[in-house]
Structures are given as structure tokens and as C-alpha cells.
Amino acid sequence: MGEAVVAIHFKDMHVDETVKDVLEKRCHGLSDEFPELTHLEVTLVPDGSRHAASGHATGKATEVATHAAGEEPRQAAEKVLDKLRAQLRRTHDKRIFAHRRQAHRSHPRRS
């Protein structure tokens, strides 16, 4: 299991416990999938008739942030977590495959 610290903030709003539980499980799932994460933060804020969500993830050589909006708090949070996952996957894969590309270029048979 990932060791990331997960923080979920709800500013100026009340949210159902099931939404909190779902978001917490998703965040812990991200920390399990990306073990380099040390901190994961999601903030939900009412924005007129909609809800805005922002997410920030930090870790070893990793720092990504994004935001999203939705009609319901859970919808906005799900969107921001999906975007965070995509950004983390891109960053993670770049780091992993950079080593493989470098090894491929320096292989003796390619000289």
C-alpha cells in the first residue's frame, strides 16, 4: 500500500459520507498505483450552481496539479482524480521509459 498522505478538503459545503469514502478510496488507489507519491490533496469548492475541484500530487521527482468542474461534488472530484491519474501515468512512464531508451541507445550492438 502506498504511504502517501491523503488530504480531502470541502470548503464552504457539506458533503455526504459516502462521497467522502469514495474519494478517499480513489486517492488511496492512486497512491497504491504510484508508490512514488508522498502527498495527495483534493479540494472541492462550490462555484455558483456548479462545483469546482482541484488536485495536487507530489512525490519523488513528481509534482502534478489539475482542476475540473462538475454539477455535483462527486462528479467534479471524479474528473479531477481521473486527470491526476492521467498526468501521473504520463510522468511515471516518461521516467521509466527514459532509462530504457538510454539503455537501448548505448547497447554495444547499436554502435
N, C-alpha and C positions, 0 to 999 in steps of 0.2 A: 504494500500500500504506500502511496506517495506521502511524503512528510510535509506537504505544502500547508501553510496556514491559510484557511479559507475565511473570508470576511464578506458577509452579505448585508448591505445597508438598505433600509427603506426610509426615505426621507419624506416627512410630512404625509404619511399614509399608513393605513392599517392593511395588512395582508394576511390571508388565511394561512393556517399552519400547514396545510397540505402543499401550498405553493412554496413555503419555506423549505419543507422537507425535500421536495422535488429538486429545487435549486441546489440545496446542499449536496444531494446525491450526485447531481450532474457535475458540480465543482470537484467533488472527491473523485469522480470518474476521470476528469481531466488530469488531476494530479497523479492518478494511477497510470494513465496513458503516457504522461510526460513527466518522468521522475526527476528531471532537472528543475522543475518548478519549486520555488520556495514560498511564494505568496500569490494568492489569487483573490481578487476583490471584485465584487459586483455591486453596483449601486443602482437603485430604482427610484425614480422621481416622477410625480405626476406632472404632466405638461399639457395644461388645458384639458381637453377631453381625451387625450392620449396619455401614454406613459413612456418615459424615456429611460433607457438603461445604458450604463457604461460599464466596461470591464477592463481590468488591468491585470496582467500576469507578469511576474518577474521570477527569475531564477538564474542558474549558472549560464552566463552568456546569452540570456534570453530576456527580452523585455518587449511585450506587445500590449497594445491598448486599442480599444474599439468602442463604438457606441451603436445603438439601434433604438427603434421606437416601435410601439405596437398599441393596439386598442386596449389590451388587458396587461396587467403587470407580468403575468406568467409568459405571455406571448413575447413581450419586449425582452424579458430575461432569456428566454429560449433562443431568440435571434442573436443576442449579444454573445451567448455561450457558443452558439454554432460558429459565429465569426471568429471568436477567440480560438476555437479548436482548429479552424482552417489556417489561421495565422501561425499558431503554434506548430501545426503539421508542416507548413512551409519552412519555417525556421529550423525545425528539428531535422527535416530531410536535407536541407542545404548543408547543415553541419555534418551530417552523417555521410552524404554522398560526396562532399568536397574531399574527404580523406580517400575515398575510393577512386575519384578521378585523378587525384595526385598520384596515388599508387599505380594506377593504370598508365599514366604518362611516364613514370620513372621506371617501368618494368624493363629489364635488360633486353628482351626480345624486340622491343619497340625502337631501339636505337638505330 
